Amino acid sequence: MAEVKSDIEIARAANKKPIQEIGEKLGIAAEHLLPYGHDKAKVSAEFIKSLEGRKNGKLVLVTAINPTPAGEGKTTTTVGLGDGLNRIGKKAAICIREASLGPNFGMKGGAAGGGYAQIVPMEDMNLHFTGDFHAITTAHNLLSAMIDNHIYWGNELGIDIRRVAWRRVMDMNDRALREVVCSLGGVANGFPREAGFDITVASEVMAILCLAKDLKDLEKRLGDIIVAYRRDKTPVYCRDIKADGAMAVLLKDAMQPNLVQTLENNPAFVHGGPFANIAHGCNSVVATTTALKLADYVVTEAGFGADLGAEKFFDIKCRKAGLKPDAAVLVATVRALKMNGGVKKDDLGAENVAAVKKGCANLGRHIENVKQFGVPVVVAINHFTADTEAEIQAVKDFVASQGSEAILCKHWALGSAGTEELANKIVALAESGSSQFSPLYEDDMSLFEKIDTVVKRIYRGSGAIADKSIRDQLKQWEEAGYGKLPVCMAKTQYSFSTDPNLRGAPTDHAVPIREVRLSAGAGFVVAICGAIMTMPGLPRSPAAEKIMLNDEGLIEGLF
């Protein structure tokens, strides 16, 4: 029996081509690529502008059931499908998010796929990559510094320092910084006030970069950020602080999407990285729309389960960017379904068809939810070697009973050869024109009605619960002209409820709204549900404990 190689061993053995050759596959001339070494490059804004007027290719979303410790493999399937489409003769590109250092050094590990369905250079992608996250962190914190500096030098705008809404960010999990007091130490350091940190991927600047169409749109959105309020509760904007121009300068290169490649040398855009549990969970609009002009098929993913990533992809990204997806893939594993059926992680190796059938309730809920948006969906069973024929057949039978099809995929072990059947099915769905995409709610609904609609129709809860102060805040934003914005639900990724331990397909649970935040520049209202945190903490044994350089100077433990 052949030795099974680890993901990082497979990635290191990759036969990478110069990034200019990858660009040629999409018709991007070398002069329009800004290289970062030999294997990654940014695509110039001038080239992207030249694509206006071109016809779009087909857009395919890859989403998943709720994540479990057993693993689902959404990114791996996204890469495998992209390679599979190229294998059957389609000109396909992949669009995914960049990895955040916080979860990489916390508990998640890398975010570039796995096995023989990976994007490379994997180590670069999971670390500093092309510096986009650092640029976002710096731009965000420049605004923070300029707010406190404005207050220090006389506060001409009349900011109520009790109502500064702009927190600081860093791209690391650090619970100690969730709530802080800044400007201590005397007169020279300013006026003490309560503040705090979020993780960079929760920054409104990240959301803006991922939703902006171009640099002009980026700068306008940055200017629209509400940073604080006066005593009379009128808003103070980023443009009032005069930070928007400098922030745009810091983000100029970060706005340009990054081009890399799969192990099979197919093009992949990796750009932007908002989390789906605390932000909108999709790669950048500029990367997706650029890929759609260059490829016949674009395979993109949305973070975590379909209740979060897919809902936000449809209701925020597609709504804002005018995108109309042609098909969706819902990723599941037999292992994860068994865990949803009540099996403990240590017992997942034993056949348990009954648990698979019980766990399929979670899968069925996600199928129903994706169909609510009018998008045809196929289920990809991401294969593990311990899966039995009876367990796989149980999933196929269940999905068939839901009016969809489940296809066994072996891309982790076989690369594109393991996704040919899925690729052919996606082509058939996309070419059929059966997609009748429509967002879940209309712009004209009230903000609370939008929140309640997501709770009832996607989470199957009894309704959203919010104090009068939160409802009043939403009404004030409506009166100020923000009522047509979509909502971005910040909720645990592990359950349809706000209880991360409640697996399967719970119904009639209440969803408490703890806080609401207006992201006026990004163009949505964030509803923070239950105990979700916008600054995660590290687990008891963080992944960072096992990440190191070996004697050969190679990175160990990152993946």
C-alpha positions as CSV (number, residue, x, y, z in Angstrom):
1,M,0.0,0.0,0.0
2,A,1.4,3.4,-1.0
3,E,2.4,5.8,1.7
4,V,-0.2,8.5,2.4
5,K,1.5,11.9,2.1
6,S,0.4,14.8,4.3
7,D,-1.1,17.9,2.8
8,I,2.1,19.9,3.4
9,E,4.2,17.2,1.8
10,I,2.0,17.2,-1.3
11,A,2.1,21.0,-1.5
12,R,5.9,21.1,-1.2
13,A,6.2,18.5,-4.0
14,A,4.0,20.6,-6.3
15,N,5.2,21.2,-9.9
16,K,4.4,24.9,-9.9
17,K,4.5,26.9,-13.1
18,P,5.6,30.6,-13.3
19,I,2.7,32.8,-12.5
20,Q,2.9,34.4,-16.0
21,E,1.9,31.0,-17.5
22,I,-1.1,30.8,-15.2
23,G,-2.1,34.3,-16.3
24,E,-1.8,33.3,-20.0
25,K,-4.5,30.6,-19.4
26,L,-6.9,33.4,-18.6
27,G,-5.6,35.8,-21.3
28,I,-3.8,38.1,-18.8
29,A,-0.6,39.3,-20.4
30,A,2.6,39.4,-18.3
31,E,2.7,43.2,-18.2
32,H,-0.7,43.2,-16.3
33,L,0.6,41.0,-13.5
34,L,2.5,42.4,-10.6
35,P,4.6,39.5,-9.4
36,Y,5.2,38.6,-5.7
37,G,8.0,36.1,-6.3
38,H,7.6,33.5,-9.0
39,D,4.4,31.9,-8.0
40,K,1.9,34.6,-7.1
41,A,1.0,38.0,-8.5
42,K,-1.6,40.7,-8.3
43,V,-3.7,41.6,-11.4
44,S,-3.5,45.3,-12.3
45,A,-6.5,47.6,-11.9
46,E,-6.0,48.9,-15.4
47,F,-6.4,45.4,-16.9
48,I,-9.5,44.8,-14.7
49,K,-11.0,48.0,-16.0
50,S,-10.4,46.9,-19.6
51,L,-12.7,43.9,-19.1
52,E,-15.8,46.0,-18.8
53,G,-18.5,45.0,-21.3
54,R,-17.3,41.3,-21.6
55,K,-19.9,38.6,-21.0
56,N,-19.9,36.8,-17.7
57,G,-19.2,33.1,-17.3
58,K,-21.2,30.8,-15.1
59,L,-21.0,31.3,-11.3
60,V,-21.0,28.2,-9.0
61,L,-21.1,28.5,-5.2
62,V,-19.7,25.8,-3.0
63,T,-21.1,25.8,0.5
64,A,-21.5,23.1,3.2
65,I,-23.4,21.6,6.2
66,N,-22.6,23.1,9.6
67,P,-18.9,22.4,10.5
68,T,-18.0,19.7,13.0
69,P,-14.6,18.5,14.3
70,A,-15.0,15.6,11.9
71,G,-14.3,17.9,8.9
72,E,-16.3,18.8,5.8
73,G,-13.7,20.0,3.2
74,K,-15.4,22.9,1.6
75,T,-12.2,24.6,0.3
76,T,-10.8,21.2,-0.8
77,T,-14.0,20.6,-2.8
78,T,-14.0,24.1,-4.3
79,V,-10.4,23.4,-5.6
80,G,-11.3,19.9,-6.7
81,L,-14.3,21.1,-8.7
82,G,-12.3,23.8,-10.3
83,D,-9.7,21.3,-11.4
84,G,-12.5,18.9,-12.5
85,L,-14.1,21.5,-14.7
86,N,-10.8,22.2,-16.4
87,R,-10.3,18.4,-16.8
88,I,-13.5,18.0,-18.8
89,G,-12.5,20.9,-21.1
90,K,-14.0,23.9,-19.5
91,K,-12.1,27.1,-18.9
92,A,-12.6,27.4,-15.1
93,A,-11.2,29.6,-12.4
94,I,-11.4,29.4,-8.6
95,C,-12.1,32.2,-6.2
96,I,-11.6,31.8,-2.5
97,R,-10.7,33.9,0.6
98,E,-7.3,34.6,2.1
99,A,-6.5,32.9,5.4
100,S,-6.4,34.8,8.7
101,L,-3.5,34.3,11.0
102,G,-5.8,34.2,14.1
103,P,-7.4,30.8,13.4
104,N,-4.3,29.4,11.7
105,F,-2.4,29.8,15.0
106,G,-5.5,29.0,17.0
107,M,-7.4,25.8,16.0
108,K,-8.3,25.8,12.3
109,G,-5.0,25.2,10.6
110,G,-4.5,26.2,6.9
111,A,-7.1,27.3,4.4
112,A,-5.8,26.2,1.0
113,G,-7.6,22.9,0.4
114,G,-6.1,19.5,1.1
115,G,-4.6,16.4,-0.4
116,Y,-4.4,16.6,-4.2
117,A,-6.9,19.4,-4.3
118,Q,-4.9,22.3,-3.0
119,I,-3.9,25.9,-4.0
120,V,-0.2,26.7,-3.8
121,P,2.0,28.2,-2.5
122,M,0.2,26.9,0.6
123,E,2.6,28.1,3.2
124,D,2.6,31.7,1.8
125,M,-1.2,31.7,1.6
126,N,-1.5,30.7,5.3
127,L,1.0,33.3,6.5
128,H,1.6,36.8,5.2
129,F,0.8,36.1,1.5
130,T,0.9,39.4,-0.3
131,G,0.4,41.6,2.7
132,D,-3.3,42.4,2.1
133,F,-4.4,41.7,5.7
134,H,-1.6,43.9,7.1
135,A,-2.7,46.7,4.8
136,I,-6.3,46.4,6.0
137,T,-5.1,46.3,9.7
138,T,-3.0,49.3,9.2
139,A,-5.7,51.3,7.3
140,H,-8.2,50.5,10.0
141,N,-5.9,51.5,12.9
142,L,-4.8,54.7,11.1
143,L,-8.4,55.8,11.4
144,S,-8.5,54.8,15.1
145,A,-5.4,56.9,15.7
146,M,-6.8,59.8,13.8
147,I,-10.0,59.7,15.8
148,D,-8.2,59.9,19.1
149,N,-5.8,62.5,17.7
150,H,-8.7,64.7,16.7
151,I,-10.2,64.4,20.2
152,Y,-6.8,65.3,21.7
153,W,-6.3,68.4,19.6
154,G,-9.6,70.1,20.7
155,N,-12.3,67.8,19.3
156,E,-13.6,70.4,16.8
157,L,-16.3,67.9,15.5
158,G,-17.7,67.6,19.0
159,I,-17.3,63.8,19.3
160,D,-18.9,62.4,22.4
161,I,-16.0,60.2,23.7
162,R,-18.6,57.9,25.2
163,R,-19.9,57.2,21.7
164,V,-16.8,56.4,19.7
165,A,-18.0,53.4,17.6
166,W,-14.7,52.6,15.9
167,R,-12.7,49.9,17.6
168,R,-9.1,48.8,16.8
169,V,-8.2,45.5,15.1
170,M,-5.4,42.9,14.8
171,D,-5.1,39.7,12.8
172,M,-4.7,37.4,15.8
173,N,-7.0,35.8,18.4
174,D,-6.5,37.7,21.7
175,R,-9.4,37.7,24.1
176,A,-7.5,40.0,26.5
177,L,-8.1,42.9,24.0
178,R,-11.8,42.5,23.6
179,E,-12.5,45.3,26.1
180,V,-9.8,47.8,27.0
181,V,-9.4,51.3,28.4
182,C,-7.1,53.5,26.2
183,S,-5.4,56.9,26.6
184,L,-4.3,56.2,30.2
185,G,-1.2,57.9,31.6
186,G,-2.0,61.5,32.0
187,V,-2.8,64.6,29.9
188,A,-0.2,63.9,27.2
189,N,-1.9,60.7,26.2
190,G,-5.3,62.1,25.6
191,F,-8.7,61.4,27.2
192,P,-9.3,58.0,28.7
193,R,-12.2,56.0,27.3
194,E,-13.4,52.5,26.9
195,A,-12.4,50.8,23.7
196,G,-11.6,47.3,22.3
197,F,-10.2,45.2,19.5
198,D,-11.8,43.0,16.9
199,I,-10.0,40.6,14.7
200,T,-9.0,42.0,11.3
201,V,-11.4,39.8,9.4
202,A,-14.3,41.4,11.3
203,S,-13.2,45.0,10.3
204,E,-15.5,47.1,8.3
205,V,-12.5,47.9,6.2
206,M,-12.2,44.3,5.2
207,A,-15.9,44.2,4.3
208,I,-15.4,47.4,2.3
209,L,-12.4,46.1,0.4
210,C,-14.4,42.9,-0.4
211,L,-17.5,44.7,-1.7
212,A,-15.9,47.7,-3.4
213,K,-16.0,47.7,-7.3
214,D,-12.8,49.8,-7.7
215,L,-10.6,52.3,-6.0
216,K,-13.0,55.2,-6.4
217,D,-15.8,53.1,-4.9
218,L,-13.4,52.0,-2.1
219,E,-12.5,55.6,-1.1
220,K,-16.2,56.6,-1.1
221,R,-17.2,53.7,1.1
222,L,-14.3,54.4,3.5
223,G,-15.5,58.0,3.8
224,D,-19.0,56.7,4.6
225,I,-17.8,54.8,7.7
226,I,-19.5,56.1,10.9
227,V,-16.8,56.4,13.5
228,A,-18.6,58.1,16.4
229,Y,-21.6,60.2,17.5
230,R,-22.0,63.6,19.0
231,R,-23.9,64.3,22.2
232,D,-27.0,65.0,20.0
233,K,-26.4,61.5,18.5
234,T,-25.6,62.9,15.0
235,P,-23.0,60.7,13.3
236,V,-19.3,61.6,12.6
237,Y,-18.0,60.0,9.4
238,C,-14.5,58.9,8.4
239,R,-14.4,61.7,5.8
240,D,-15.0,64.2,8.7
241,I,-11.8,62.9,10.3
242,K,-10.1,63.3,6.8
243,A,-8.7,59.8,7.0
244,D,-10.4,58.3,3.9
245,G,-7.7,59.4,1.4
246,A,-4.8,58.1,3.4
247,M,-6.6,54.8,4.0
248,A,-7.3,54.4,0.3
249,V,-3.6,54.9,-0.3
250,L,-2.7,52.1,2.1
251,L,-5.2,49.8,0.4
252,K,-4.3,50.6,-3.2
253,D,-2.3,47.4,-3.8
254,A,-4.5,45.3,-1.5
255,M,-7.5,46.1,-3.7
256,Q,-5.9,44.2,-6.6
257,P,-6.8,40.5,-6.6
258,N,-4.1,37.8,-6.1
259,L,-3.6,35.2,-8.8
260,V,-2.1,31.8,-7.8
261,Q,-2.6,28.2,-9.0
262,T,-3.8,24.8,-8.0
263,L,-1.6,21.7,-7.8
264,E,-2.9,21.0,-11.4
265,N,-1.7,24.5,-12.5
266,N,-5.2,25.9,-12.9
267,P,-5.8,29.6,-12.1
268,A,-7.1,30.6,-8.7
269,F,-7.9,34.1,-7.3
270,V,-7.3,34.4,-3.5
271,H,-8.5,37.7,-2.3
272,G,-10.1,39.2,0.8
273,G,-11.1,37.2,3.9
274,P,-14.1,38.2,6.0
275,F,-15.2,35.4,8.4
276,A,-18.7,34.1,7.8
277,N,-19.7,33.8,11.5
278,I,-18.8,37.5,12.3
279,A,-18.7,39.1,8.9
280,H,-20.1,38.3,5.4
281,G,-17.8,35.4,4.6
282,C,-17.1,35.8,0.9
283,N,-14.0,36.6,-1.2
284,S,-13.8,40.0,-2.9
285,V,-16.3,41.2,-5.5
286,V,-13.5,42.5,-7.7
287,A,-11.9,39.0,-7.8
288,T,-15.2,37.3,-8.6
289,T,-16.3,39.7,-11.2
290,T,-12.8,39.7,-12.8
291,A,-12.8,35.9,-12.9
292,L,-16.3,35.9,-14.5
293,K,-15.0,38.0,-17.4
294,L,-12.0,35.7,-18.0
295,A,-13.4,32.1,-17.5
296,D,-16.4,30.1,-18.6
297,Y,-16.9,28.8,-15.1
298,V,-16.0,30.4,-11.8
299,V,-16.1,28.3,-8.6
300,T,-16.3,30.2,-5.4
301,E,-17.0,29.4,-1.8
302,A,-18.7,31.0,1.2
303,G,-17.6,30.4,4.7
304,F,-18.9,27.8,7.2
305,G,-22.3,26.2,6.7
306,A,-25.0,27.4,4.2
307,D,-26.9,29.1,7.1
308,L,-24.1,31.6,7.3
309,G,-21.8,31.8,4.3
310,A,-24.4,31.0,1.6
311,E,-27.1,33.2,3.1
312,K,-24.7,36.2,3.2
313,F,-23.3,35.3,-0.3
314,F,-26.8,35.5,-1.7
315,D,-28.3,38.3,0.4
316,I,-25.3,40.6,0.7
317,K,-22.6,39.9,-2.0
318,C,-24.9,38.9,-4.9
319,R,-27.4,41.7,-4.0
320,K,-24.7,44.3,-3.9
321,A,-22.7,43.2,-6.9
322,G,-25.6,42.1,-9.2
323,L,-24.4,38.5,-9.3
324,K,-26.7,35.7,-10.3
325,P,-25.3,32.2,-9.4
326,D,-26.1,29.4,-11.8
327,A,-25.7,26.4,-9.4
328,A,-24.6,25.5,-5.9
329,V,-22.7,22.6,-4.4
330,L,-23.4,21.5,-0.8
331,V,-20.4,19.7,0.7
332,A,-21.0,17.0,3.3
333,T,-19.0,14.1,4.7
334,V,-20.3,10.8,6.1
335,R,-18.2,11.5,9.2
336,A,-19.8,14.9,9.8
337,L,-23.3,13.5,9.3
338,K,-22.6,10.7,11.8
339,M,-21.5,13.4,14.3
340,N,-24.7,15.3,13.6
341,G,-26.4,12.0,14.3
342,G,-24.9,11.8,17.8
343,V,-21.7,9.8,17.3
344,K,-18.6,11.0,19.2
345,K,-15.5,11.9,17.3
346,D,-13.5,8.9,18.6
347,D,-16.2,6.5,17.3
348,L,-16.5,7.8,13.8
349,G,-14.5,5.0,12.3
350,A,-17.1,2.4,12.9
351,E,-20.0,1.9,10.4
352,N,-23.2,3.5,11.7
353,V,-25.9,3.8,9.0
354,A,-28.5,4.8,11.5
355,A,-26.5,7.8,12.7
356,V,-25.9,8.8,9.1
357,K,-29.6,8.8,8.5
358,K,-30.3,10.8,11.6
359,G,-27.5,13.3,10.8
360,C,-28.9,13.9,7.3
361,A,-31.5,16.2,8.9
362,N,-28.8,18.9,9.0
363,L,-28.0,18.2,5.3
364,G,-31.7,18.3,4.4
365,R,-32.2,21.7,6.1
366,H,-29.3,23.2,4.1
367,I,-30.7,21.8,0.8
368,E,-34.0,23.4,1.5
369,N,-32.4,26.7,2.4
370,V,-30.3,26.9,-0.8
371,K,-33.4,26.1,-2.9
372,Q,-35.2,29.0,-1.2
373,F,-32.9,31.3,-3.2
374,G,-34.0,29.7,-6.4
375,V,-30.5,28.1,-7.0
376,P,-30.3,24.4,-8.1
377,V,-28.1,22.4,-5.7
378,V,-26.1,19.2,-5.9
379,V,-24.5,17.5,-2.8
380,A,-20.8,16.6,-2.9
381,I,-19.9,13.7,-0.6
382,N,-16.3,14.4,0.3
383,H,-14.9,10.9,0.5
384,F,-13.0,9.5,3.5
385,T,-11.4,6.1,3.3
386,A,-13.4,4.8,6.3
387,D,-16.7,5.5,4.6
388,T,-18.7,2.3,3.9
389,E,-20.8,1.6,0.8
390,A,-23.9,1.4,3.0
391,E,-23.3,4.8,4.6
392,I,-22.6,6.5,1.3
393,Q,-25.8,4.9,-0.2
394,A,-27.8,6.2,2.8
395,V,-26.7,9.8,2.0
396,K,-27.5,9.3,-1.7
397,D,-30.9,7.9,-0.9
398,F,-31.7,10.8,1.5
399,V,-30.6,13.5,-1.0
400,A,-32.7,11.9,-3.7
401,S,-35.7,12.1,-1.4
402,Q,-35.1,15.8,-1.2
403,G,-35.2,16.2,-5.0
404,S,-31.4,16.6,-5.4
405,E,-28.5,14.4,-6.3
406,A,-25.5,13.4,-4.1
407,I,-22.2,12.6,-5.9
408,L,-19.3,10.8,-4.3
409,C,-16.1,12.9,-4.8
410,K,-12.5,11.6,-4.3
411,H,-10.6,14.8,-5.1
412,W,-8.5,14.6,-1.9
413,A,-6.9,11.4,-3.1
414,L,-7.2,11.7,-6.8
415,G,-7.3,15.4,-7.7
416,S,-9.5,16.3,-10.7
417,A,-10.0,12.6,-11.6
418,G,-12.1,12.4,-8.4
419,T,-14.5,15.2,-9.4
420,E,-15.3,14.5,-13.1
421,E,-18.9,13.3,-12.3
422,L,-19.5,16.4,-10.1
423,A,-18.1,18.7,-12.8
424,N,-20.3,17.2,-15.5
425,K,-23.4,17.5,-13.2
426,I,-22.5,21.2,-12.5
427,V,-22.2,21.9,-16.2
428,A,-25.6,20.3,-16.9
429,L,-27.2,22.3,-14.1
430,A,-25.6,25.6,-15.1
431,E,-26.3,25.2,-18.8
432,S,-29.9,24.2,-18.1
433,G,-30.7,27.8,-17.1
434,S,-32.8,26.5,-14.2
435,S,-31.5,29.0,-11.7
436,Q,-34.1,31.6,-10.7
437,F,-32.0,33.4,-8.2
438,S,-33.7,35.9,-5.8
439,P,-32.5,37.2,-2.4
440,L,-34.4,36.0,0.7
441,Y,-35.9,39.5,1.5
442,E,-36.7,42.7,-0.2
443,D,-34.8,46.0,0.4
444,D,-37.9,47.7,1.6
445,M,-38.5,45.5,4.6
446,S,-37.6,47.0,8.0
447,L,-34.2,46.1,9.5
448,F,-35.7,44.0,12.3
449,E,-38.0,42.2,9.8
450,K,-35.0,41.3,7.8
451,I,-33.3,39.9,10.9
452,D,-36.4,38.0,11.8
453,T,-36.8,36.7,8.3
454,V,-33.4,35.1,8.4
455,V,-34.1,33.7,11.9
456,K,-37.4,32.1,10.8
457,R,-36.6,31.0,7.2
458,I,-32.9,30.0,7.5
459,Y,-32.4,29.1,11.1
460,R,-36.0,27.8,11.5
461,G,-36.2,29.7,14.9
462,S,-39.3,31.0,16.5
463,G,-38.1,34.5,16.0
464,A,-35.5,37.1,16.8
465,I,-35.5,38.5,20.4
466,A,-34.2,42.1,20.9
467,D,-34.5,44.6,23.7
468,K,-36.3,47.9,23.1
469,S,-33.0,49.7,22.9
470,I,-31.9,47.6,20.0
471,R,-35.2,47.9,18.2
472,D,-35.1,51.7,18.8
473,Q,-31.5,51.8,17.4
474,L,-32.6,50.0,14.2
475,K,-35.5,52.5,13.8
476,Q,-33.1,55.4,14.2
477,W,-30.9,54.0,11.4
478,E,-34.0,53.6,9.2
479,E,-34.9,57.2,9.8
480,A,-31.3,58.2,9.0
481,G,-31.7,56.5,5.5
482,Y,-30.1,53.1,6.2
483,G,-33.3,51.1,6.2
484,K,-32.7,49.5,2.8
485,L,-29.4,47.8,3.8
486,P,-29.2,44.1,4.1
487,V,-28.4,42.4,7.5
488,C,-25.2,40.5,8.4
489,M,-25.9,37.9,11.1
490,A,-23.0,37.3,13.5
491,K,-23.8,33.8,14.9
492,T,-22.1,30.6,15.9
493,Q,-21.2,28.5,12.8
494,Y,-21.8,25.2,14.6
495,S,-25.6,25.2,14.8
496,F,-28.7,26.6,13.3
497,S,-29.4,28.0,16.8
498,T,-27.1,30.2,18.9
499,D,-26.1,27.2,21.0
500,P,-23.0,25.7,19.4
501,N,-23.7,22.3,20.9
502,L,-27.1,21.9,19.4
503,R,-26.4,19.9,16.2
504,G,-28.8,18.5,13.6
505,A,-31.8,20.6,12.5
506,P,-33.3,22.3,15.6
507,T,-36.6,24.3,15.2
508,D,-38.5,26.9,17.2
509,H,-35.5,28.2,19.1
510,A,-35.3,31.9,20.0
511,V,-32.4,33.9,18.6
512,P,-31.3,36.7,20.9
513,I,-29.8,39.8,19.3
514,R,-27.3,41.1,21.8
515,E,-26.0,44.1,19.8
516,V,-26.4,45.8,16.4
517,R,-23.6,47.7,14.5
518,L,-24.1,49.9,11.5
519,S,-21.5,49.3,8.8
520,A,-22.5,52.3,6.6
521,G,-19.4,52.0,4.4
522,A,-19.7,48.3,3.7
523,G,-23.5,48.7,3.3
524,F,-25.0,46.4,5.9
525,V,-26.2,46.2,9.5
526,V,-24.5,43.6,11.7
527,A,-26.7,41.7,14.2
528,I,-24.6,40.0,16.9
529,C,-26.5,37.0,18.1
530,G,-26.1,35.0,21.3
531,A,-22.5,34.8,22.7
532,I,-20.6,35.2,19.4
533,M,-17.4,37.3,19.7
534,T,-15.9,39.6,17.1
535,M,-12.5,38.9,18.7
536,P,-12.0,35.2,19.1
537,G,-9.8,33.6,21.8
538,L,-7.2,30.9,21.5
539,P,-8.1,27.3,22.6
540,R,-6.5,25.6,25.6
541,S,-3.9,24.1,23.2
542,P,-3.5,26.5,20.3
543,A,-2.1,25.3,17.0
544,A,0.8,27.7,17.5
545,E,2.3,25.4,20.1
546,K,3.1,22.9,17.3
547,I,4.2,25.3,14.5
548,M,7.9,25.7,14.1
549,L,10.9,25.6,11.7
550,N,12.6,22.2,11.4
551,D,16.3,21.5,11.0
552,E,16.0,22.1,7.3
553,G,14.4,25.5,7.8
554,L,11.0,24.2,6.6
555,I,7.7,25.1,8.4
556,E,6.1,22.3,10.4
557,G,2.7,22.1,12.0
558,L,1.0,24.8,10.0
559,F,-1.3,22.3,8.2
